[in-house]
C-alpha cells in the first residue's frame, strides 16, 4: 500500500479522498492555491503545500508545482480527484515518469477516451452500441452534407475534444447544417483549441444513463449499476438518482453486463463511467469518463461499495474486494448538486457564508467543504455541496429529500437549494418521467 498520497484537487472531492485516506491509515498531502488556504481539506490534511495563486492555470493545473509538492513531501502516489488534471493524459504520463503512481486509468485509456472520435472507434471495437453517425472526424461542410443524407435529421454536430456541452450544435434540417457546422467548429476551437467535429443522429427525447464500472490489475471487472443523470441545464447535471426510474432489473443487468464486458476487452484499469443515451428501449454509447464521478455517492449508497477506497486499493495492485455476484442493488438514492448560483439566473454568487447548517438524520449524507465564516471563492466551479439522500424505495427517498432540503441552510449567498425545493415538487420528478431536455424546455421554460 502507498506510504503517502498527494491529492491534486480542491473542494468536496479533495475532502472525499482525504477521508478515504484517513480511514485506510494512509497519510495525505493537500495541495492548494492561496485562495483555498483556509479551506476544510487544508485544515484537515496531514500536510498541505501551497502551489500558487488563485488562478487554476497557476495552481491546480500547474504540473511542475504539483510534482514538486509530491517530491518535497515524499508522496509516492497522486490522486487527481475530479476535473482539473484528472483526465489529462500528459499529467498521468508525467506522474508515472517521476516514479509516482497515478491513481487512475492507464494513460492510453485517458487519451483515447478524451477524444470523442477515437472513443467511438474504441467503443465500437469493444462491442458497445453507438448512435448512428459519422465513422470519424468530419472536416468539410461538403462531407457533412453527404453524411447527413445517410444519417438522417435532426443531426448533432459535436466537438471531438472537451465536454460540458461546448462545441455542440443541432441541425434540425439540411438547411440548418451549414450554420451548425460552422458554429460548432468555431466554439470548439475557442474552448478547446481544436475545431475537429463529428456527426451523430440527434435523439429527441433521450435519457442520460451512466454505468459505473471498476477493474483491477488482475483482469477482474464489475459493474455497479446505473445512475440516471437526465436533469441537466446546458449539459451540466443538477440532480441524479440511482437506480434509474426508467429501467427494469433486466435492462439494468443487460446494459451493465455489456459495459463490463467492453471494459474487460479494453483492458481498462480503475474506476470509470460509461455514459449512454437511452430512448425507446435502446442504449447508445456517448463517452467514457476515466475518473471518479461527482455523483459517485449515490452508487455507493445503493451498493455499499466505497469507490474511492477501491480506487486506491486497485492502484496499489490489490485485487477487487468483491465480485459481480457480491453486488446487489438496495433502496434508492438521489444527489442534488448545490451550487453557489442564483437559482433563477444561474449567475455565480461567491461570497462569505455566515450561517451554514447541513441537513441530517437517517439516510442523509452531505459532501461539502462549507463552514460558517468560509468565503466561497470566485475562481472555481460553483459547486459547494452535494446532498445525497437514501431511502428504502424511490418514494421514501423523495420524502427524505424534501425534508432535507427544508432544513439545509446556507446564508446569505443565494444557492440552488431553492431550485431543488421546486424540483422535488414537480410532477415529472415525482413520476420519474423526464428526459435530458425536460429541465430547460419544460420546467425552466415555464418560469
C-alpha positions in Angstrom: 0.0 0.0 0.0 1.1 3.6 -0.5 3.1 5.4 2.1 1.6 8.9 1.3 -0.9 10.2 -1.2 -0.9 13.6 -2.7 -4.4 14.9 -3.5 -4.2 17.2 -6.5 -7.6 18.8 -6.3 -9.8 21.0 -4.1 -13.3 21.3 -2.6 -15.5 18.4 -1.7 -13.7 15.9 -3.9 -10.4 16.6 -2.1 -12.1 16.1 1.2 -13.7 12.9 0.0 -10.3 11.4 -1.0 -8.8 12.7 2.2 -11.4 10.9 4.3 -10.7 7.7 2.5 -7.0 8.0 3.1 -7.6 8.6 6.8 -9.8 5.5 7.1 -7.1 3.5 5.3 -4.4 4.8 7.6 -2.6 6.5 4.7 -1.0 9.9 5.3 -2.1 12.5 2.7 -0.9 15.8 1.3 -3.3 18.5 0.1 -2.0 21.0 -2.5 -3.9 24.3 -2.6 -4.0 27.8 -4.1 -3.7 30.9 -1.9 -7.5 31.3 -2.3 -8.0 27.9 -0.6 -5.6 28.4 2.3 -8.5 28.3 4.8 -10.4 25.5 3.1 -11.6 22.5 5.0 -9.4 20.0 3.2 -6.3 22.1 4.1 -7.4 22.3 7.7 -7.9 18.5 8.0 -4.9 17.3 5.9 -1.9 15.7 7.4 0.2 18.1 5.3 -0.5 20.9 2.9 1.5 22.7 0.3 0.6 26.0 -1.4 1.2 25.6 -5.1 0.3 29.0 -6.5 -2.1 32.0 -6.7 -5.9 31.6 -7.2 -5.8 31.1 -11.0 -6.2 27.4 -11.8 -3.6 27.7 -14.5 -1.1 28.8 -11.9 -2.1 26.3 -9.2 -4.4 23.3 -9.8 -3.3 22.9 -13.4 0.4 23.7 -12.6 2.0 20.3 -13.2 5.6 21.3 -12.1 4.3 22.7 -8.8 2.2 19.6 -8.1 5.2 17.3 -8.8 7.5 19.5 -6.7 5.0 19.2 -3.8 5.0 15.4 -4.2 8.8 15.4 -4.1 9.3 17.6 -1.1 6.6 15.7 1.0 7.7 12.2 0.0 4.4 11.2 -1.6 4.5 8.1 -3.7 1.1 8.4 -5.3 -1.1 11.2 -6.7 -4.9 11.2 -6.7 -6.2 13.7 -9.3 -9.8 13.8 -8.0 -12.4 15.2 -10.4 -11.9 17.9 -13.0 -8.6 19.9 -13.3 -5.9 17.3 -14.3 -8.0 14.2 -13.6 -8.4 13.3 -17.3 -5.2 14.8 -18.6 -3.2 12.1 -20.2 0.0 14.1 -20.2 -0.2 14.7 -16.5 -0.7 10.9 -15.8 2.2 10.2 -18.0 4.5 12.7 -16.3 3.4 11.5 -12.8 4.4 8.0 -13.8 7.6 9.2 -15.4 8.6 10.6 -11.9 8.2 7.1 -10.4 4.9 8.0 -8.7 1.7 6.1 -9.0 -1.2 7.9 -10.8 -4.4 6.7 -9.1 -6.4 6.4 -12.2 -6.5 4.5 -15.6 -3.6 3.9 -17.9 -2.5 6.8 -20.0 -3.7 5.2 -23.2 -7.3 4.9 -22.0 -7.3 8.5 -20.7 -6.0 9.6 -24.1 -8.4 7.5 -26.3 -11.5 8.3 -24.3 -10.6 12.0 -24.1 -11.0 12.3 -27.9 -14.7 11.6 -28.7 -13.9 10.4 -32.2 -11.4 7.9 -31.0 -13.6 7.0 -28.1 -16.4 6.0 -30.5 -14.0 3.8 -32.5 -12.7 2.2 -29.3 -16.3 1.6 -28.1 -17.4 0.0 -31.3 -14.4 -2.3 -31.2 -15.4 -3.2 -27.7 -18.9 -4.1 -28.7 -20.8 -1.0 -27.4 -23.9 0.2 -29.2 -23.4 3.6 -30.9 -25.7 6.3 -32.1 -25.8 6.4 -35.9 -23.2 8.9 -37.0 -20.0 9.7 -38.9 -17.3 7.0 -38.7 -14.8 9.6 -37.6 -14.0 13.3 -37.8 -15.7 15.4 -40.4 -13.5 18.1 -41.9 -15.6 19.9 -44.5 -19.2 21.0 -45.0 -19.5 19.0 -48.2 -18.5 15.9 -46.3 -21.0 16.7 -43.6 -23.8 17.2 -46.1 -23.2 13.9 -47.7 -23.1 12.1 -44.4 -26.2 13.9 -43.3 -28.2 12.3 -46.0 -27.3 8.8 -44.8 -27.5 9.5 -41.0 -30.8 11.5 -41.2 -32.0 14.6 -39.4 -32.1 16.1 -36.9 -28.3 16.0 -36.7 -25.9 16.8 -33.9 -22.5 18.4 -34.7 -20.2 17.7 -31.8 -16.6 18.7 -30.9 -14.2 15.8 -30.7 -12.4 17.4 -27.7 -13.6 18.7 -24.5 -17.1 18.5 -23.0 -19.6 20.4 -20.9 -21.9 20.9 -23.9 -19.5 23.3 -25.6 -19.0 22.8 -29.4 -22.4 21.0 -29.8 -24.9 22.3 -32.3 -28.2 20.9 -33.6 -29.1 21.0 -37.3 -32.8 20.2 -37.4 -32.8 20.0 -41.2 -30.3 20.0 -44.0 -30.9 23.8 -44.4 -29.5 24.3 -40.9 -26.4 22.2 -41.3 -24.0 24.9 -42.6 -24.7 27.2 -39.7 -24.5 24.4 -37.1 -21.3 23.0 -38.6 -19.6 26.4 -38.7 -20.8 27.4 -35.2 -19.7 24.1 -33.6 -16.2 24.3 -35.1 -15.7 27.9 -34.0 -16.9 27.2 -30.5 -14.8 24.1 -30.2 -11.7 26.0 -31.4 -12.3 28.8 -28.9 -13.0 26.4 -26.0 -10.5 23.5 -26.6 -8.0 24.8 -29.2 -9.3 22.1 -31.6 -12.0 22.6 -34.2 -12.4 18.9 -35.0 -16.0 17.8 -35.1 -18.1 14.7 -35.9 -21.8 14.0 -36.5 -24.4 12.0 -34.7 -28.1 11.4 -35.1 -29.9 13.8 -32.7 -32.2 12.0 -30.3 -35.3 14.0 -29.5 -36.4 12.6 -26.1 -33.4 10.6 -24.6 -32.5 9.9 -21.0 -28.9 10.1 -19.8 -27.9 6.8 -18.2 -24.4 6.0 -17.0 -22.9 2.8 -15.8 -20.3 2.6 -13.1 -17.5 0.1 -13.8 -14.4 -0.8 -11.9 -11.5 -3.1 -12.9 -8.4 -4.3 -11.2 -4.9 -5.2 -12.5 -5.7 -8.9 -12.4 -8.4 -8.6 -15.0 -11.5 -8.6 -12.7 -14.3 -6.3 -13.9 -17.5 -5.4 -12.1 -20.3 -3.1 -12.9 -22.2 -1.3 -10.1 -25.4 -0.5 -11.9 -26.6 2.7 -13.4 -27.2 6.3 -12.5 -29.9 8.5 -14.1 -28.5 11.9 -14.9 -31.1 13.4 -17.2 -31.9 16.5 -15.2 -29.4 18.9 -16.9 -29.0 22.5 -17.7 -26.7 23.3 -20.6 -25.5 19.7 -20.4 -24.5 20.2 -16.8 -26.0 17.7 -14.3 -28.1 19.1 -11.4 -29.9 16.1 -10.0 -29.0 12.4 -10.2 -30.6 9.2 -9.0 -29.8 5.5 -8.7 -31.3 3.3 -9.9 -33.0 4.9 -12.9 -36.8 5.0 -12.7 -36.8 4.2 -16.4 -35.0 0.8 -16.3 -36.1 -2.6 -15.3 -33.9 -5.1 -13.5 -33.5 -7.0 -16.7 -32.4 -3.9 -18.6 -30.0 -3.0 -15.8 -28.4 -6.4 -15.9 -28.1 -6.3 -19.8 -26.5 -2.9 -20.1 -24.3 -3.4 -17.1 -23.0 -6.7 -18.5 -22.4 -5.0 -21.9 -20.4 -2.2 -20.2 -18.4 -4.6 -18.0 -17.5 -6.8 -21.0 -16.4 -3.8 -23.0 -14.3 -2.6 -20.1 -12.7 -6.0 -20.0 -12.0 -6.0 -23.7 -10.4 -2.6 -23.5 -8.0 -3.8 -20.7 -9.2 -0.9 -18.6 -7.9 -0.3 -15.0 -9.6 1.5 -12.1 -12.9 3.3 -11.9 -14.7 4.5 -15.0 -18.1 5.6 -16.1 -19.7 4.7 -19.4 -22.3 7.2 -20.5 -25.3 6.3 -22.7 -28.3 8.0 -24.2 -31.4 5.8 -23.7 -34.5 6.1 -25.9 -37.3 3.7 -26.8 -35.6 0.8 -25.1 -32.3 1.3 -26.8 -28.9 2.4 -25.4 -26.3 4.4 -27.3 -22.8 4.9 -26.0 -21.7 8.6 -26.0 -18.5 8.7 -23.9 -16.5 7.3 -21.0 -15.2 9.3 -18.1 -11.9 7.9 -17.0 -12.1 9.2 -13.4 -14.3 9.3 -10.3 -17.6 11.0 -11.0 -19.2 13.8 -8.9 -22.3 11.7 -8.5 -20.5 8.5 -7.3 -22.0 8.7 -3.8 -25.4 7.5 -5.0 -23.8 4.4 -6.4 -22.1 3.9 -3.0 -25.4 4.3 -1.3 -27.3 1.5 -3.1 -24.4 -0.9 -3.4 -22.5 -0.4 -0.1 -19.2 -0.1 -2.0 -16.6 2.6 -1.1 -15.5 3.5 -4.6 -12.6 5.8 -3.5 -11.2 3.1 -1.2 -11.4 0.5 -4.0 -9.8 3.0 -6.4 -6.8 3.4 -4.1 -6.5 -0.3 -3.5 -6.6 -1.1 -7.2 -3.9 1.5 -8.0 -1.7 -0.2 -5.3 -2.1 -3.5 -7.2 -4.6 -5.2 -4.9 -7.4 -7.3 -6.1 -11.1 -6.1 -6.1 -12.6 -6.9 -2.7 -15.9 -8.1 -4.3 -17.1 -9.9 -7.4 -20.2 -9.3 -9.6 -22.1 -11.9 -7.6 -21.5 -9.9 -4.4 -23.2 -6.8 -5.8 -26.8 -6.2 -5.0 -28.8 -3.0 -5.5 -30.8 -2.0 -2.4 -33.1 1.0 -2.0 -32.9 4.3 -3.8 -30.5 7.3 -3.7 -30.7 10.8 -5.1 -28.0 13.5 -5.3 -28.7 17.2 -5.5 -25.8 19.4 -6.7 -26.0 22.6 -4.6 -24.2 25.5 -6.4 -23.4 29.0 -5.3 -25.6 30.4 -8.0 -28.7 32.5 -8.3 -31.5 29.9 -8.6 -33.2 31.9 -11.3 -30.4 33.4 -13.4 -27.7 30.8 -12.6 -25.2 33.6 -12.2 -22.4 32.6 -9.7 -22.7 34.0 -6.2 -19.4 33.7 -4.4 -19.1 35.3 -1.0 -18.8 34.8 2.7 -21.1 32.2 4.3 -22.1 33.4 7.7 -24.6 30.6 8.5 -24.2 27.0 7.5 -26.3 24.0 8.7 -26.1 20.7 6.8 -29.1 18.6 6.6 -29.0 15.5 8.8 -31.0 12.5 10.0 -31.4 9.0 8.7 -30.3 8.4 5.1 -28.7 11.8 4.7 -25.1 12.4 3.5 -23.7 15.8 2.8 -20.4 16.2 0.9 -19.3 19.8 1.4 -16.4 22.0 2.5 -18.6 24.8 3.8 -18.5 26.1 7.3 -19.7 29.3 8.9 -17.3 32.0 8.1 -15.9 30.4 4.9 -15.7 32.6 1.8 -16.7 30.8 -1.4 -14.0 31.9 -3.9 -15.0 33.3 -7.3 -12.2 31.5 -9.2 -13.6 27.9 -9.5 -16.6 25.8 -10.2 -19.7 26.9 -8.3 -20.5 23.5 -6.7 -20.4 24.0 -2.9 -22.2 20.9 -1.6 -23.7 17.6 -2.6 -26.8 16.5 -0.8 -27.1 12.7 -1.0 -30.3 11.0 0.2 -31.0 7.3 0.6 -34.4 5.7 1.1 -35.9 2.2 1.1 -37.6 3.0 -2.2 -37.9 6.0 -4.5 -41.0 7.4 -2.8 -39.3 7.2 0.6 -36.1 8.8 -0.9 -38.1 11.7 -2.3 -39.8 12.3 1.0 -36.5 12.4 2.8 -35.0 14.6 0.2 -37.8 17.1 0.5 -37.3 17.2 4.3 -33.5 17.5 3.9 -33.8 20.5 1.6 -36.0 22.3 4.0 -33.5 22.0 6.8 -30.4 22.8 4.8 -29.1 26.3 5.5 -26.5 28.3 3.5 -26.7 32.1 4.2 -26.5 34.8 3.0 -25.3 33.9 -0.5 -28.0 32.6 -3.0 -27.8 29.0 -3.9 -29.6 26.4 -6.0 -31.3 24.9 -2.9 -34.4 27.0 -3.9 -34.3 25.3 -7.3 -34.1 21.8 -5.8 -37.0 22.7 -3.5 -39.1 23.3 -6.6 -37.8 20.3 -8.4 -38.9 17.8 -5.8 -42.5 19.2 -6.2 -42.5 18.8 -10.0 -44.8 16.0 -11.3 -42.2 14.8 -13.8 -39.7 14.3 -10.9 -42.3 12.6 -8.7 -43.3 10.3 -11.6 -39.8 9.8 -12.8 -41.0 10.8 -16.3 -38.3 13.2 -17.6 -35.5 13.3 -20.2 -32.4 15.4 -20.9 -34.5 18.2 -22.4 -37.1 18.4 -19.7 -35.5 20.9 -17.3 -34.8 23.6 -19.9 -37.7 23.0 -22.3 -40.4 22.3 -19.7 -39.5 23.2 -16.1 -37.4 26.3 -16.6 -39.3 27.5 -19.7 -42.4 27.9 -17.6 -40.7 30.4 -15.2 
